[in-house]
Amino acid sequence: ITSQSKERRVPTSRIGRLASFGGLAAGMAMSSLSDAAMKSFGISEQDSKSNKSLAASVVLTEANMQRIVATLCKVRGAALKLGQMLSIQDVSVVDPKLTEVFDRVRQSADYMPVSQMKKVLVEEFGEDWRSKVKEFDEKPFAAASIGQVHRAVLHNGTEVAMKIQYPGVADSINSDIDNLVSLLKFWDIFPEQLFIDKFIDVSRRELAWECDYEREAEYMNKFRDVLAGEEMYGVPEIFPELCTKRVLTTQLITGIPIDQVVNLPQDERNYVAASVLRLVLREIFELKYMQTDPNWANFFYNEQQQKLWLLDFGASRSYSKEFVDDYIEVVKGAADGDRELVLEKSKKLGFLTGYEPKVMLDAHVDAIMILGEPFANDDVHDFSTQNTSHRIMNIIPVFMKHRLTPPPEETYSLHRKLSGAFLIATKLKAKFACQRMFFDVYEQYRRDTPK
């Protein structure tokens, strides 16, 4: 919660939520017509290079960007979460202005009024819900797309965090996504080769998972069990008697969000960034399940404990052995500089159909090689000097022209998390050796899973 956060009632009915999107569409249309008229008379800083860029420049004015942010922050739920996912997912193929909109949304945090919050607790625990805790802070200390978090104290003195889901968000996933995507499609903002429909289908499933707090608690316990006894990582304890499908109560963690680690000494920044990347490699190649949301607020660092606390497991998912068997060879190919192996396994996984022109095949392998560079030599990798995003963006036009198929559905969430780990290392200006980290995991995988 920041000084810009507002108490704002969440619209719970589908009609109420639809009205919010209808108001957004009307406001954007009027603003766009006005701006288009000015452009037609030459009242513009620069000429657009194409109809699509003209559409984007007319639609994504500052006024309309503010309208989108305000609407998504009002309705919250699936539409807000989808915006947050798009801000991280594939920023190099979405209009930069749209990325800016969704980045603003990702950093926004409105919260529901006390009366609406209490109504959820009464529905989940009954009229006497307040008797279950000794203390309860009515103003949340954190708010996100699906719910908000309150501090409470149990009768035994234990401080806990109670995550309370916004009413109506679970029932409106499909309608919210349809409303937002229809609006953005109407303005022709998404390139065809983004295969936005596939991304949306994957997002619907992931958002349904995130609205199920009982499922999240199961994954939280799985991670807590597998990481038990490790000094590097911590997972908060769950209190089942205060958990339902819409309320999740866990141990309250003290520390700083991972982006604030940038203010710590270099060795601690290296330690934290390496811990995140090491965990990502273990999740996919050892556990074969992963918490896929790389939001910085999902990692808290306790400097006294030198422990990275892992929060919010709503976006957790598993991966099949068949997928991981081939995917680890793609990463191995990138680490070894073996372009043929990368191409072979990429076709098998479904990144490519095999009918693409050579320029597309080369661009795909180039992109994988760039992403795999941290694992390609045994030197200390300096993330502060990396220009990965710029180099990938230079390749994107080839993808936009020649890509024939969307990427495998597993990789939407996987690459979001892996890219997030690299972004964290870049943000922290970390310097550490990555190659041995990957090959330790690879060699263990091959011992457990011979070819």
ZAPABA-948783 format. One record per residue: x, y, z of N, C-alpha, C in turn. Coordinates in steps of 0.001 Angstrom, whole numbers, padded with zeros to 6 digits, always signed. Example, Ala and Ser with C-alpha at 12.3 -4.5 7.8 and 13.67 -1.06 7.14 Angstrom:
<sites>
+013190-005690+007800+012300-004500+007800+013200-003300+007800 +012850-002250+007080+013670-001060+007140+012900+000030+007870 
</sites>
This chain:
<sites>
+000846-001178+000000+000000+000000+000000+000894+001245+000000 +000615+002185-000915+001404+003408-001010+000519+004613-000713 +001137+005788-000741+000370+007013-000492-000643+007277-001595 -000429+006657-002780-001375+006822-003880-002537+005828-003811 -002456+004852-002918-003500+003839-002820-004805+004466-002341 -005918+003961-002884-007231+004489-002539-008129+003365-002042 -009044+003742-001134-010104+002810-000754-011188+002916-001816 -011442+001816-002524-012398+001853-003616-013163+000534-003668 -014465+000619-003699-015303-000571-003697-015087-001377-004977 -014983-002695-004838-014831-003580-005988-016212-003898-006548 -016477-003618-007839-017770-004007-008411-017884-005528-008435 -018956-006056-007851-019060-007509-007685-019927-008183-008728 -020894-007470-009316-021781-008089-010306-021164-007987-011692 -021532-008906-012576-021015-008853-013942-021493-007591-014652 -022727-007167-014350-023255-005955-014976-022438-004744-014534 -022136-004697-013238-021343-003582-012729-019953-003551-013324 -019357-004722-013483-018011-004788-014047-018049-004453-015539 -019104-004938-016237-019252-004627-017658-019418-003126-017868 -020170-002487-016967-020378-001043-017075-019053-000292-016984 -018151-000788-016149-016840-000143-016026-016077-000205-017345 -016128-001374-018007-015438-001509-019293-016138-000694-020375 -017488-000637-020301-018226+000173-021266-017868+001640-021151 -017744+002112-019921-017330+003496-019715-015928+003751-020227 -015052+002769-020046-013682+002893-020548-013684+002993-022067 -014459+002120-022736-014511+002120-024201-015019+003457-024732 -016084+003971-024115-016650+005238-024573-015666+006385-024371 -015028+006417-023210-014069+007482-022934-012884+007440-023874 -012384+006229-024149-011255+006094-025063-011639+006515-026473 -012855+006143-026895-013296+006481-028249-013376+007990-028441 -013976+008697-027493-014104+010148-027608-012727+010813-027614 -011855+010361-026728-010518+010939-026664-009743+010667-027947 -009893+009445-028488-009159+009064-029692-009640+009847-030904 -010965+010054-031009-011501+010836-032121-010949+012257-032091 -010885+012823-030894-010350+014174-030746-008887+014226-031156 -008126+013231-030702-006697+013222-031009-006460+012962-032490 -007273+012060-033081-007138+011763-034509-007430+013005-035341 -008421+013785-034915-008746+015011-035638-007566+015975-035618 -006941+016104-034456-005781+016989-034363-004658+016508-035264 -004448+015182-035302-003374+014643-036137-003673+014887-037620 -004955+014772-038003-005318+014952-039407-005053+016381-039871 -005057+017319-038921-004746+018710-039250-003275+019042-039027 -002495+017987-038764-001063+018197-038604-000637+018630-037232 -001567+018588-036263-001219+018989-034897-000654+017777-034187 +000573+017417-034530+001193+016209-033991+002687+016408-033976 +003353+015780-033024+004800+015939-032905+005531+015247-034039 +004984+014122-034539+005643+013411-035620+004617+012576-036358 +004902+012295-037626+003988+011483-038424+004144+010027-038062 +003033+009289-038121+003099+007858-037866+003618+007154-039106 +004291+006031-038887+004917+005312-039990+003993+004274-040606 +002930+003915-039928+002030+002896-040444+000670+003096-039831 -000335+002441-040425-001684+002528-039870-001722+001989-038461 -000975+000895-038206-000993+000302-036867-000344+001239-035856 +000762+001852-036224+001384+002773-035281+000519+004011-035094 -000216+004421-036168-001144+005534-036020-002244+005166-035045 -002781+003947-035202-003838+003513-034287-003345+003526-032856 -002145+003002-032655-001614+002954-031294-001379+004352-030746 -000845+005250-031602-000545+006590-031110-001812+007365-030809 -002882+007103-031577-004157+007773-031335-004848+007207-030106 -004825+005889-029962-005536+005245-028853-004794+005436-027540 -003476+005217-027555-002715+005211-026310-002177+006601-025985 -003096+007560-025961-002745+008894-025492-002584+008849-023976 -002010+009902-023423-001847+009946-021968-003198+009853-021269 -004207+010536-021825-005538+010496-021203-006112+009085-021222 -005964+008393-022347-006496+007033-022430-005699+006061-021578 -004394+006273-021491-003592+005423-020615-004068+005556-019175 -004378+006784-018769-004897+007000-017417-006247+006313-017241 -007075+006334-018293-008389+005686-018218-008241+004175-018024 -007327+003572-018771-007129+002121-018651-006656+001766-017250 -005669+002510-016757-005142+002242-015415-006246+002377-014376 -007023+003452-014462-008081+003688-013473-009130+002585-013505 -009510+002145-014711-010538+001103-014820-010036-000231-014286 -008825-000617-014665-008296-001897-014197-008099-001886-012686 -007682-000753-012146-007506-000672-010688-008850-000695-009967 -009902-000258-010657-011235-000278-010052-011809-001689-010031 -011787-002370-011181-012416-003700-011245-011521-004768-010627 -010200-004557-010704-009229-005529-010187-009477-006921-010794 -009131-007965-010092-009406-009301-010592-008631-009664-011837 -009287-010447-012724-008613-011029-013878-008081-009977-014834 -008842-008907-015062-008395-007877-015995-007119-007211-015504 -007082-006896-014222-005885-006281-013642-004713-007253-013685 -004961-008508-013359-003891-009507-013374-003364-009716-014785 -004257-009733-015770-003830-009900-017153-002936-008739-017572 -003300-007540-017158-002449-006393-017444-001082-006534-016828 -001036-007016-015592+000247-007224-014923+001075-008277-015660 +000412-009343-016123+001128-010408-016825+001685-009899-018151 +000899-009088-018867+001370-008553-020136+002544-007603-019937 +002597-006933-018791+003697-005995-018544+005017-006724-018384 +004969-008003-018058+006180-008794-017849+006403-009770-018998 +005308-010253-019604+005369-011423-020467+006225-011237-021712 +005903-010264-022531+006544-010182-023843+006595-008727-024289 +007236-007896-023486+007174-006457-023685+007745-006025-025030 +008594-006838-025632+009226-006422-026867+008317-006559-028077 +007169-007227-027936+006257-007340-029071+004935-006646-028812 +004779-006003-027684+003603-005202-027386+004014-003742-027480 +003111-002907-028009+003426-001490-028142+004014-000949-026832 +005136-000227-026901+005765+000277-025670+004821+001093-024796 +003901+001833-025426+002949+002608-024628+002018+001691-023847 +001604+000574-024485+000738-000372-023786+001500-001023-022638 +002766-001318-022868+003598-001861-021796+003677-000887-020628 +003798+000402-020947+003846+001421-019888+002545+001443-019095 +001412+001308-019804+000114+001264-019127+000088+000127-018121 +000449-001065-018581+000362-002240-017725+001391-002188-016603 +002515-001519-016845+003492-001376-015768+002948-000458-014675 +002233+000587-015068+001585+001443-014069+000560+000641-013271 -000200-000189-013992-001209-001021-013335-000547-001950-012329 +000598-002528-012722+001290-003490-011864+001725-002843-010553 +001995-001546-010602+002475-000862-009409+001352-000197-008610 +000117-000318-009106-001012+000307-008416-001588-000647-007386 -002242-000093-006366-002761-000945-005288-003904-000245-004560 -005113-000352-005122-006292+000125-004409-006820-001005-003537 -007596-000665-002528-008103-001691-001620-009584-001452-001345 -010278-002525-000960-011728-002432-000780-012076-001824+000579 -013255-001216+000684-013692-000633+001954-013827-001693+003042 -013788-001259+004289-013876-002174+005425-015159-002997+005369 -016276-002365+005024-017553-003086+005004-017540-004223+003994 -016947-004001+002836-016883-005036+001811-015929-006153+002225 -014816-005781+002835-013849-006773+003319-014477-007648+004403 -015196-007033+005344-015817-007798+006429-016891-008743+005901 -017577-008341+004850-018610-009205+004260-017991-010514+003759 -016804-010429+003177-016114-011643+002723-015793-012538+003915 -015284-011956+004996-014921-012746+006174-016144-013391+006816 -017263-012691+006843-018500-013272+007386-018945-014453+006528 -018866-014306+005209-019266-015392+004309-018358-016609+004456 -017092-016388+004777-016146-017500+004877-016117-018132+006267 -016254-017332+007330-016072-017848+008696-017289-017672+009597 -018308-016978+009123-019482-016746+009957-019421-015396+010661 -020540-015052+011309-020657-013746+011957-019620-013543+013071 -019161-014648+013665-018215-014518+014781-016759-014612+014331 -016481-014254+013084-015119-014392+012551-014087-013655+013409 -014501-012513+013985-013552-011696+014746-013040-012410+015998 -013820-013369+016503-013405-014086+017716-012252-015044+017452 -011956-015297+016192-010903-016252+015845-009503-015658+015976 -009414-014324+016099-008109-013673+016234-008143-012683+017389 -006977-012443+017960-006858-011499+019080-006864-010060+018582 -006143-009816+017480-006078-008480+016884-006284-008603+015380 -006822-007531+014784-007013-007518+013333-006948-006075+012845 -006014-005805+011916-005887-004462+011343-006853-004316+010171 -007776-003372+010281-008798-003236+009246-008242-002656+007946 -007167-001884+008017-006549-001378+006788-005470-002356+006337 -005507-002794+005087-004493-003750+004617-003123-003101+004509 -002079-003939+004599-000722-003421+004380-000229-003729+002977 -001006-004531+002231-000660-004842+000842-001941-005128+000078 -001930-004793-001205-003080-005067-002063-002573-005411-003450 -003261-006338-004110-002836-006788-005432-004067-006971-006311 -003926-007763-007369-005004-007894-008344-006149-008767-007858 -005846-009801-007077-006853-010780-006669-007349-010528-005253 -006502-009985-004388-006901-009789-003002-005994-008812-002281 -006291-008590-001002-005493-007687-000175-005108-008395+001112 -004065-007888+001783-003478-008599+002916-003546-007738+004178 -004046-008356+005263-004191-007670+006549-003322-008344+007607 -002777-007535+008505-002065-008074+009664-003081-008451+010733 -002838-009605+011371-003660-010042+012498-002760-010732+013513 -003276-010925+014712-002542-011617+015771-003432-012721+016321 -002891-013947+016373-003640-015068+016930-003690-014951+018451 -004538-015757+019063-004692-015694+020521-003425-016127+021254 -002551-016883+020574-001284-017276+021213-000172-016251+020977 -000517-015128+020348+000453-014055+020133+001164-014092+018792 +000909-015091+017972+001566-015207+016669+001016-014168+015694 +001922-013415+015067+001503-012454+014042+001304-013182+012715 +000201-012886+012047-000104-013557+010786-000507-012530+009729 -000445-012981+008480-000923-012197+007338-002155-012897+006781 -003279-012187+006718-004521-012755+006190-004779-012162+004802 -004690-013008+003782-004966-012570+002412-006436-012821+002114 -007157-011769+001780-008605-011834+001584-008914-011503+000126 -009609-012405-000545-009893-012241-001967-011011-011226-002189 -010849-010427-003231-011899-009478-003589-013157-010236-004008 -014329-009784-003596-015562-010484-003966-015835-010375-005463 -016291-011473-006044-016693-011462-007448-015605-011748-008447 -014330-011705-008043-013269-011838-009048-013187-013257-009614 -013415-014259-008778-013316-015639-009260-014417-015955-010261 -015605-015374-010057-016742-015658-010939-016699-014856-012232 -015829-013881-012312-015839-012981-013473-014570-013084-014311 -013792-014150-014119-012531-014290-014859-012766-014207-016361 -013648-015061-016879-013851-015115-018328-014416-013813-018874 -015433-013266-018203-016049-012038-018715-015082-010861-018645 -014307-010769-017578-013335-009675-017459-012288-009739-018570 -011751-010927-018791-010731-011082-019831-011322-010778-021199 -012535-011305-021458-013177-011047-022750-013381-009552-022970 -013818-008851-021930-014068-007412-022059-012785-006645-022359 -011720-006949-021626-010465-006228-021825-009850-006549-023180 -009800-007829-023529-009162-008222-024786-009957-007715-025981 -011292-007754-025897-012117-007239-026996-011826-005768-027234 -011662-005033-026168-011365-003607-026281-010018-003378-026956 -009003-004116-026517-007667-003937-027087-007596-004450-028525 -008328-005541-028805-008355-006059-030178-009055-005084-031118 -010102-004427-030613-010841-003476-031442-009921-002388-031975 -008972-001985-031142-008038-000941-031551-006841-001525-032304 -006844-002842-032543-005807-003487-033365-004409-003230-032813 -004279-003423-031493-003009-003135-030827-002059-004328-030872 -002595-005552-030887-001747-006741-030821-001339-007207-032215 -000052-007464-032468+000367-008067-033734-000209-009476-033871 -000515-009873-035099-001104-011201-035322-000184-012306-034824 +001126-012137-035038+002071-013190-034670+002330-013272-033166 +001691-012423-032388+001757-012577-030941+000898-013750-030489 -000038-014189-031374-000956-015283-031037-001612-015007-029680 -002232-013818-029603-002776-013372-028329-003849-014318-027804 -004594-014984-028705-005655-015893-028247-005077-017058-027447 -003911-017564-027866-003274-018651-027120-002819-018143-025752 -002252-016957-025735-001829-016364-024465-003024-016196-023530 -004150-015760-024077-005350-015544-023265-005867-016864-022714 -005866-017917-023536-006331-019230-023060-005489-019710-021880 -004183-019564-022000-003292-019957-020905-003563-019097-019676 -003788-017816-019894-004021-016893-018778-005302-017224-018027 -006350-017616-018756-007612-017978-018090-007372-019099-017077 -006638-020106-017501-006374-021246-016626-005535-020819-015418 -004503-020028-015663-003649-019590-014562-004416-018706-013575 -005293-017859-014083-006052-016969-013206-007043-017743-012350 -007620-018794-012906-008508-019650-012103-007720-020299-010972 -006497-020711-011247-005643-021273-010190-005401-020234-009100 -005094-019006-009509-004744-017978-008525-005913-017598-007627 -007128-017823-008099-008307-017500-007281-008652-018616-006301 -007952-019722-006373-008219-020868-005497-007156-020898-004402 -007471-020302-003260-006488-020213-002181-006204-021566-001534 -007135-022512-001643-006868-023854-001115-005794-024541-001958 -005851-024346-003267-004809-024880-004146-003470-024217-003839 -003494-022916-003622-002263-022200-003286-001652-022737-001999 -002494-023017-001004-001996-023543+000271-001316-024895+000073 -001864-025734-000817-001252-027037-001097+000153-026865-001667 +000305-025971-002639+001630-025742-003222+002572-025099-002210 +002033-024238-001380+002857-023598-000357+003437-024645+000584 +002618-025609+000963+003095-026685+001835+004116-027567+001123 +003915-027809-000188+004881-028601-000952+006251-027919-000952 +006267-026631-001225+007534-025896-001234+008137-025831+000163 +007292-025649+001161+007788-025566+002539+008449-026883+002943 +007860-027998+002537+008424-029309+002871+009753-029547+002157 +009803-029242+000859+010998-029564+000079+012165-028635+000421 +011861-027421+000894+012923-026471+001240+013210-026427+002735 +012549-027291+003493+012751-027316+004950+014219-027606+005267 +014767-026871+006200+016149-027099+006604+017175-026353+005780 +016750-025696+004695+017695-024932+003880+017796-023512+004420 +019003-023081+004697+019210-021753+005278+018893-020639+004287 +019010-020931+003011+018889-019899+001989+017448-019444+001763 +016485-020384+001893+015098-020090+001537+014165-020311+002719 +013061-019561+002712+012028-019749+003711+010654-019653+003071 +009712-020456+003564+008317-020410+003124+007456-020251+004371 +006575-019260+004415+005783-019017+005627+004911-020210+006009 +004705-020368+007311+003813-021402+007830+002359-021022+007547 +001544-022036+007270+000113-021835+007014-000684-022197+008259 -001770-021472+008489-002672-021757+009612-004015-022214+009041 -004198-023542+008893-005353-024097+008171-006702-023679+008735 -006776-023468+010058-008065-023114+010658-008559-021747+010199 -007672-020952+009603-008049-019634+009092-007846-019557+007577 -008031-020690+006921-007886-020748+005470-009156-021303+004830 -009567-020694+003736-010679-021184+002917-010289-020949+001460 -011237-021135+000567-010945-020906-000843-010695-019424-001136 -011183-018539-000230-011036-017093-000466-010233-016367+000612 -009752-017089+001602-008917-016490+002648-007727-017409+002896 -006530-016829+002928-005312-017597+003189-004541-016895+004305 -004305-017618+005398-003626-017033+006556-002283-017717+006765 -001231-016905+006794+000127-017435+006919+000920-016627+007941 +002047-017190+008313+003011-016496+009171+003376-015141+008555 +003430-014099+009373+003811-012769+008901+005333-012681+008802 +005814-012296+007639+007251-012260+007370+007769-010827+007462 +008943-010660+008037+009602-009355+008060+010777-009374+007090 +010976-008268+006440+012063-008164+005480+011784-007037+004511 +012522-007023+003402+012337-005985+002389+012028-006649+001054 +011178-006015+000215+010956-006541-001135+012276-006614-001884 +012358-007537-002799+013659-007834-003407+014226-006654-004189 +013377-005758-004707+013925-004628-005451+014674-003655-004545 +014377-003671-003239+015089-002797-002304+016459-003350-001914 +016732-004585-002300+018053-005172-002044+019130-004403-002809 +018730-003641-003822+019686-002857-004606+020473-001887-003727 +019942-001554-002560+020624-000626-001651+021637-001321-000739 +021728-002644-000814+022640-003397+000043+024003-003551-000633 +025035-003999+000117+026365-004187-000472+026357-005200-001622 +027392-005127-002464+027473-005958-003657+027384-007446-003343 +028066-007915-002287+028069-009349-002019+026676-009852-001648 +025895-009019-000953+024535-009437-000619+023639-009423-001848 +023844-008448-002724+023068-008416-003970+023371-009648-004816 +024649-010010-004883+025027-011217-005621+024363-012449-005018 +024385-012538-003695+023821-013689-002974+022329-013829-003249 +021604-012722-003180+020152-012768-003370+019806-013129-004814 +020451-012472-005775+020160-012749-007181+020509-014186-007549 +021642-014677-007061+022033-016067-007329+021046-017033-006689 +020533-016689-005512+019556-017550-004835+018281-017674-005654 +017850-016569-006264+016640-016594-007092+016850-017475-008317 +017962-017287-009026+018209-018069-010237+018404-019544-009908 +019115-019837-008835+019319-021233-008432+017975-021907-008138 +017082-021188-007486+015765-021741-007178+014973-022012-008451 +015031-021098-009410+014313-021293-010672+014787-022570-011364 +016097-022782-011417+016640-023988-012050+016200-025243-011305 +016175-025173-009987+015728-026328-009201+014243-026592-009410 +013466-025535-009470+012022-025704-009640+011710-026479-010917 +012264-026035-012039+011900-026661-013307+012581-028010-013502 +013859-028141-013128+014601-029349-013472+014686-030377-012349 +014462-029981-011122+014484-030928-010011+013072-031246-009525 +012311-030202-009198+010970-030415-008650+009936-030669-009736 +010158-030090-010908+009201-030131-012023+007888-029445-011669 +007945-028535-010725+006840-027603-010491+007436-026281-010037 +006690-025203-010274+007280-023873-010128+006236-022859-009694 +006662-021918-008854+005881-020714-008602+006264-019760-009720 +005332-019457-010635+005708-018830-011903+005586-017312-011943 +005169-016687-010849+004981-015233-010855+006252-014544-010361 +006970-013802-011229+008239-013184-010828+008085-011804-010205 +006857-011423-009849+006640-010120-009219+007605-009940-008051 +008281-008803-008018+009292-008579-006982+008709-008660-005580 +007424-008327-005430+006799-008371-004106+006623-009799-003600 +006858-010785-004459+006727-012186-004050+007998-012734-003409 +009040-011909-003332+010293-012302-002691+010639-011257-001631 +010792-011702-000410+011232-010803+000665+012575-011299+001191 +013483-010364+001416+014806-010728+001925+014956-010222+003349 +015300-011139+004266+015579-010778+005651+017092-010729+005820 +017613-009527+006000+019062-009334+006027+019697-009997+007238 +019018-009967+008383+019569-010577+009592+019667-012096+009440 +018647-012691+008855+018635-014144+008662+019411-014569+007424 +019694-013612+006528+020248-013905+005193+019388-014967+004508 +018092-014739+004569+017133-015709+004045+016198-015031+003051 +015962-015709+001943+015020-015246+000934+013674-015919+001191 +012687-015116+001569+011359-015650+001861+010518-015641+000591 +009868-016758+000322+009066-016933-000887+007595-016772-000532 +006923-015859-001214+005535-015536-000912+004662-015736-002152 +003384-015953-001935+002377-016008-003002+002630-017149-003990 +001977-018257-003742+002146-019452-004570+000926-019721-005446 +000101-018697-005666-001110-018881-006456-000843-019267-007893 +000282-018823-008451+000590-019097-009855+001440-020353-010027 +001442-021233-009049+002258-022453-009135+001649-023447-010118 +002511-024183-010790+002062-025222-011719+003153-026272-011872 +002753-027419-012397+003702-028514-012613+004021-028637-014099 +005101-029384-014400+005536-029625-015773+005773-031116-015956 +005413-031621-017121+005561-033053-017375+007028-033419-017567 +007352-034674-017272+008713-035167-017481+009095-035049-018956 +008146-035315-019847+008427-035262-021280+008862-033859-021701 +008168-032854-021190+008534-031474-021516+009914-031132-020952 +010141-031455-019689+011400-031092-019035+012576-031821-019682 +012376-033081-020093+013444-033840-020754+014000-033084-021960 +013113-032510-022763+013554-031792-023960+013999-030369-023637 +013319-029742-022692+013641-028340-022397+015043-028207-021795 +015433-029153-020954+016769-029059-020353+017851-029195-021425 +017539-029913-022511+018504-030041-023600+018586-028750-024416 +017495-028001-024507+017547-026691-025163+018499-025765-024402 +018361-025733-023074+019246-024893-022262+020683-025399-022355 +020860-026716-022351+022201-027303-022487+022816-026901-023832 +022006-026942-024888+022502-026535-026199+022962-025089-026213 +022196-024223-025552+022585-022811-025482+023873-022647-024687 +024002-023381-023587+025205-023296-022754+026437-023798-023500 +026254-024810-024349+027370-025397-025097+027618-024718-026441 +026736-023805-026839+026860-023198-028159+026492-024152-029275 +025653-025137-028985+025263-026164-029952+023947-025756-030620 +024034-025040-031736+022845-024526-032411+021974-025649-032972 +022580-026719-033426+021802-027827-033985+020934-028486-032917 +021486-028656-031719+020713-029253-030627+019550-028340-030240 +019810-027042-030167+018745-026089-029837+017631-026165-030871 +017994-026215-032145+016994-026272-033213+016206-027574-033169 +016906-028681-032989+016245-029993-032943+015223-030066-031806 +015644-029700-030612+014751-029798-029455+013641-028743-029509 +013916-027597-030119+012887-026566-030252+011757-027040-031156 +012103-027747-032218+011072-028317-033091+010269-029378-032349 +010955-030211-031587+010268-031270-030854+009315-030705-029810 +009708-029601-029176+008871-028978-028150+007699-028209-028746 +007795-027826-030025+006708-027090-030657+006936-025601-030791 +008156-025129-030516+008460-023722-030767+008397-023424-032264 +008728-024421-033074+008797-024280-034520+008054-025432-035181 +007497-025176-036360+006809-026241-037100+007769-027004-038006 +008891-026377-038365+009806-026958-039336+009589-026405-040731 +008487-025657-040917+008181-025077-042231+008561-023593-042309 +009154-023084-041254+009561-021683-041261+010747-021478-042207 +010891-020267-042771+012080-019979-043582+013327-019963-042700 +014473-020087-043339+015729-020152-042594+015937-018920-041721 +015489-017769-042178+015689-016553-041389+014967-016648-040048 +013811-017326-040022+013074-017493-038766+013759-018531-037881 +014216-019630-038479+014921-020652-037700+016167-020056-037048 +016904-019261-037829+018114-018632-037287+017768-017646-036172 +016696-016879-036365+016306-015891-035355+015909-016573-034054 +015180-017690-034151+014778-018415-032944+016009-018919-032187 +016935-019536-032912+018141-020056-032260+018972-018905-031693 +019065-017801-032430+019801-016633-031921+019219-016167-030590 +017886-016106-030509+017233-015646-029277+017543-016580-028116 +017503-017884-028367+017817-018860-027316+019272-018715-026872 +020162-018522-027833+021580-018365-027505+021823-017119-026649 +021130-016041-026965+021279-014811-026181+020804-015040-024752 +019640-015670-024613+019098-015919-023278+019966-016892-022483 +020672-017784-023196+021504-018773-022520+022916-018317-022218 +023257-017081-022589+024631-016605-022401+025149-016692-020964 +024323-016425-019937+024858-016537-018573+025407-017923-018254 +024903-018960-018965+025352-020327-018701+026458-020779-019658 +026893-019887-020561+027759-020310-021656+029249-020261-021345 +029651-019657-020237+031069-019687-019865+031176-019697-018352 +032368-020055-017871+032538-020238-016425+033017-018972-015722 +033021-017850-016430+033401-016586-015803+032243-016040-014967 +032559-015078-014131+031513-014351-013411+030710-013541-014427 +029399-013693-014406+028542-012967-015344+028100-011656-014697 +028376-010551-015378+028024-009225-014858+026674-008813-015442 +025626-008972-014656+024286-008651-015143+024084-007146-015309 +024913-006329-014667+024736-004878-014771+025072-004357-016160 +025837-005128-016932+026253-004673-018263+025506-005387-019380 +024547-006234-019035+023866-007010-020072+022966-006111-020915 +022841-006433-022201+021928-005719-023092+021003-006707-023794 +020605-007725-023033+019791-008805-023592+018515-008280-024229 +017794-007420-023526+016505-006938-024032+016670-006236-025371 +017691-005399-025487+017920-004670-026735+018224-005635-027873 +019025-006630-027619+019391-007584-028676+018206-008444-029083 +017390-008834-028103+016191-009607-028432+015231-008766-029264 +015095-007488-028914+014188-006613-029654+014605-006478-031111 +015899-006560-031387+016363-006488-032769+015946-007710-033578 +015672-008817-032881+015265-010050-033553+013751-010124-033725 +013018-009442-032855+011562-009558-032813+010884-009308-034160 +011315-008325-034974+010641-008131-036265+010609-009388-037133 +011636-010218-037045+011636-011478-037798+010541-012400-037272 +010402-012493-035950+009340-013299-035349+007974-012799-035811 +007808-011478-035823+006517-010892-036164+006142-011128-037622 +007125-011378-038449+006851-011603-039867+006749-013079-040216 +007539-013919-039545+007680-015299-040010+007222-016368-039016 +006857-016010-037793+006462-017045-036831+005159-017694-037280 +005115-019024-037271+003953-019766-037757+003123-020390-036647 +003660-020455-035450+002946-021152-034373+003259-020483-033035 +002306-020493-032119+002609-019950-030790+003574-020865-030056 +004273-020360-029063+005188-021212-028290+004418-022227-027463 +005083-023267-026968+004411-024266-026116+003764-023592-024916 +002586-024083-024526+001849-023416-023441+002638-023414-022134 +003489-024411-021920+004278-024449-020683+005228-023266-020569 +005668-022744-021734+006731-021744-021701+006233-020336-021399 +004922-020108-021484+004422-018772-021135+004789-018441-019690 +004458-019352-018796+004745-019120-017378+006221-019349-017067 +006818-020360-017681+008220-020679-017412+009138-019530-017813 +008941-019000-019018+009803-017915-019482+009520-016613-018742 +008283-016457-018282+007979-015292-017450+008819-015327-016176 +008928-016516-015565+009701-016643-014330+011204-016541-014601 +011679-017207-015652+013109-017168-015961+013544-015749-016326 +012735-015075-017152+013047-013684-017489+013015-012817-016243 +012066-013109-015347+011982-012359-014100+013223-012527-013244 +013776-013744-013219+015003-013991-012451+016172-013195-013024 +016277-013152-014355+017337-012366-014987+017130-010865-014742 +015867-010420-014770+015580-009008-014517+015940-008618-013084 +015678-009529-012145+016062-009270-010753+017577-009114-010652 +018315-010020-011298+019781-009941-011265+020273-008644-011899 +019608-008226-012972+019982-006975-013632+019667-005779-012745 +018480-005795-012135+018076-004707-011235+019062-004563-010073 +019534-005703-009553+020446-005684-008409+021902-005487-008814 +022142-005368-010144+023518-005222-010658+024412-006336-010112 +023873-007544-010157+024556-008694-009565+025670-009210-010473 +026655-009849-009835+027772-010468-010545+028032-011822-009900 +027789-012896-010649+028062-014234-010126+028168-015220-011283 +028842-016337-011029+029026-017374-012046+027768-018226-012144 +027266-018396-013361+026013-019122-013580+026219-020510-014182 +027327-020701-014919+027486-021943-015669+027488-023166-014767 +028283-023141-013700+028358-024289-012793+027007-024538-012134 +026284-023462-011865+024966-023573-011263+024047-024427-012144 +024056-024144-013463+023212-024922-014371+023727-026344-014525 +025039-026509-014723+025548-027854-014997+025457-028769-013783 +025497-028225-012578+025237-029054-011397+023830-029637-011459 +022872-028796-011834+021483-029249-011953+021348-030230-013115 +022010-029925-014246+021923-030792-015421+022500-032171-015134 +023668-032216-014515+024305-033510-014237+023480-034338-013267 +022886-033689-012276+022009-034408-011352+020773-034923-012083 +020241-034122-013000+019064-034536-013774+019386-035770-014601 +020547-035784-015221+020915-036925-016065+021236-038164-015224 +021704-037983-014010+021886-039143-013128+020530-039741-012753 +019572-038871-012500+018235-039334-012113+017407-039771-013309 +017700-039186-014481+016908-039457-015682+017849-039722-016844 +018415-040912-016949+019335-041212-018055+018632-041075-019401 +019413-040688-020418+018842-040575-021771+018451-041952-022292 
</sites>
